[in-house]
Amino acid sequence: MGRARFSLNVWVLMCREMWDCRQLSWRLIVRNLSGQVRQSFLGWVWIALPPVATTIIFALLKKASIVNVPMPSESMPYVLFVLLGTTIWQFFSQATIMATNSIVNAGNLVSKVYFPREVLVVSAAAGVWLNLAIRVAVIGLTCLLLAYKPAPAALLAPLLLVPLFLLGLGLGMLFAPINAMMHDMSRMLEFAFQFGMFLAPTIYPTPKLASCTTSWQTGLYWLHTLNPVTHYMHAVNELVERGSFIPDVGLVAATIISILIFFIGWRFFHLCEPLLAERL
């Protein structure tokens, strides 16, 4: 019985169900996107505002020498570095939180209509791609204002975020059934992501291990290195600055972890699916 739950036939069935519901997924995606700006005065501005506000605050702190952030030589301007870092981090955090909240937000559909519940999770998380497109436009405008010319290959940077999206989606599928039983899960995640932003190179670059002179710098290096999101940020930064990146061990490991968590989360969610309607 246990082996049957993880057999190849089960995965084929799961994929077939998702494919058969592709039109429903698209309709839910459109509904979710329109819901972001419905009855909103500023509309799409709210999507671009969080990374821009964070960037302005830390740029002013650095300008006033309140925060000392040494940037490597020949690197991008600090403003662009923070804007890129916060954009990537919020892309990941929003994918996870939106997927986690998807079942609770669609309680009526879950309890009254039968369809693969993964559709709700995927359609909720898919909205981060439109958010990313708007924020990429803001990044492009920032480059113009700073007279900074990124490498042409920077246009391919969103492709590097596909495994990161799978990581957020996989975590969301793991947390969504738990959130259906314990609504505090989403609040815990929001707090964890607010704090976790400082454990990745969003505000300050990862120090080189060879140049670490204090235990604090060494600890920061390992905190960044053990964070899978860090390696996607490094790859995007290199692509913007040099037009290429080296798929080092960290990036390969982060990609493998992202894909594994996605499949583990998807299978866990599928096993919990019969219990969701009872908990809502």
N, C-alpha and C positions, 0 to 999 in steps of 0.2 A: 504493500500500500504506500509506504514511504517513498519507494523508488518511482512509483507511478506519478507522484506529485511533481517530480523533476525530470520526467521522461521527455524525449524530443517531441512526442505527439502533443504534449501540453503546450509547449512553446509554439508549435505550428498553429494550434487552436487559438492561442492568445493573439498571435499576429494576424490570423484570419479575421478574428472578431474586430480588431482595430481597423483593418482595411475595409471591412464591410460597413463600418460606422464613420468612414472618412467624411461624408457629407454632413453628418451631425457634428463632427468635430469642427469642421469649417464654420458652420453656423454658430456654434458656441464661441469660437474664437472671435468672430465678427461682433457677436453680442457683448462679449467681455470688453473688447476694444472700445466699442461705442459707449459702454457703461463707465469707462474711465473719465470721460469728459462730459457726460450727461449731467445737466444741472450744475455745471462748473463755470465760474466766471472767467478764470484764466485758462481753462481748457488744457491744451497740450503743454502749456508753460510749466505746470506742476511736474511734468515728467523730467524736464531739463533742470528744474530748479535745485534739487538736492545736491547733485555733484557740483554744480556751479557755486552754490552757497558754501559748501565745504572748501572748495578751491579758493574762493575769495578770502575766507577766514584765515586759512593757513598761509596764503600768500602775504596777507597783511601782517600776520605774526612773524613771518620770516623777514619781511621788509623792515619791521620794527626791531629786529634782532632779539625778539622774545623767544623765538624758536630757532635753534641753530641746526640747519639741515645741510650738511655738506654734499653737494652734488658732484659726481665724477666729471672729469674734464671732457669736453666735447659732447656732453649729453644735452638732451632737450631742455628747454627752459623749465624751471621748477613749477610754474603755473600749469604747463601742459602735462608735466609728470603727475601732478596731483589729480588733474582732471581725468587723465587716462586711468589712473589707479582706482579712483572712486567710481568711475563709470563701470569698470570691470567688476569691482566688488559688488556694486549694487545690482548689476546684471545677474550675478550668481545668487546673491541673497534674495532678490525679488523672485527669481525662478523657484527657489526653495520654499519661500513663504507663501507665494501664490498657489503652488501645488499643494502645500500642506493645508491651506484653508479651503481648497476647492470643494471638498466633500461637505463640509459644514455649511458653506455658502449656498450649496445646491441641495439642501435638505429635502425639499419637496420633490425634486426630480428623482432623488435616490429612493424615496419611500413609495412613490406612486408608479414610476415607469421603469421597465427593465431594459437595460442596455449595459454594455461593458463600462464599469465605473471609471476605468482608466481614461476614458474619453474626457471626463470632467477634469482630471488632473492635467492631462496633456494640453487641453484647450486653455486652461487657466494659466499654465506656465508659458505657453507659446506667446502670450502678450509681451513678454520681455524683449522679443525681437523687434517689435515696433518701437518700444521704448529705447532700445539700443540704437535704432536708426536715427531717431530724433537727437539722441545724445551725440552720435557720431557727427551729425550736422553741426552741433554746437562746438565740437572739437575742431572741425574744419574751419569754422568761423574764428575760433581762438587762434589757430595757426596763422590765419590772414592778419589778425590784429597784432600778433607778435612778430610778423614777418618771418616766420619759421617755415621752412620748406621740408616737409617729411618726405621720406623715400616713396616713390610711386607704389612700391610693393605694400605699403601700409594699407592700401585698399583691400588687401587679402586678410587683414587682421581679424575680421569677424569669423573667418573660417576656423581660426585657432580656438574660438570660444565655443565651438560645437561640443567638444568633449566636456567643457565646463558646464554647458547647459544640461548635458546628460547627467552630470554629477548632481546638479541642483534638482533635476527632475527625479532622479533616483532617491535622493534624500527626502524629497517631498512625498514620494510614494511610501517610503518607510514611515514618515511622520503623520501622514493623512489619516490612517486608521486610528492611530493613537490620539490624534487631535479630535476625532469624532467622539472619543470616550472621555477625553480630558482636554477641555478647551484652553487650558493654560499652556499647552504645548506651543501654540503660535506666539504667545507673549514671551515665552522662554527663548524661542528662536530669535525674535526681534531683539531681545536684550543681548543674546550671544553674538549676533551679527554686528550690532553696534560696537561691542567690545572687540570682536574679532577683526574689525577693520584695521585696528592698530597692530595686529599680529601678521600683517601682510604689507608688502611695499606699496602702500597707498599714499602715505604722507611722507615717508622717508625711504630711501633706497636700502636694499639689503647690504650690510657691511661685508667686505671681503674678510674671509676667515683669517688670512695671513696678516691682515692689518688690524685685527682686533687686539686691543691692548688691555681691556678690562673684562671682567666676568660679565658685565652687563652687555657689552657689545657681542661677546661670544654667545650669550643666551639669546640675544635678539637674532643673531645669525641662524641659530638652530630653530628658533620659533618660526622664522620665515621659511627656512628650508623644509620643515616638516609640514607646512601648510600647502596643500596641493594647489590652491589658487595662486600662490606666489609664482609658480613656474609658468603659468599662463601669462601673468603680468610681465615677467621677464621676457618671454618670447614676443609679446606684442610691442614692448618698448624697443627691443632690438630690431624688430621689423620696421618700426617707425623711424628709428635713428639710422640704421644701416641698410635697410632693404632686404635683410636676410636674418635668419636666426639659426642657432645650432641646437638641434634636438638632443639636449644632454640627458643624462640619466634621470634627473629630476623631472623633466617634462615627460619623458617616456613613462616613468613610474606614475606620475599624476594622471596621464591619459589612461593607463591600464586600470588604476584605481577608480577613475570616473566611470569607465565602462562596466567594471565589475559591480560597483554600487548601483548603477542603473538597472542591471539585470536582477540583482538581488532585491532591490526595492520593488521592481515590477512584479517579481514572483511573490514576494511577501504581501504586496497589496492584493494580488489576485487570490491568494489564500484567505485573506481577511474579507474579501468582497461580500460573501454571504452574510456577514455579521453587521455590515454597515447600516443597512436599512433598519435593523433592530435597535441600533444605538442612537438613531436620529429621531 
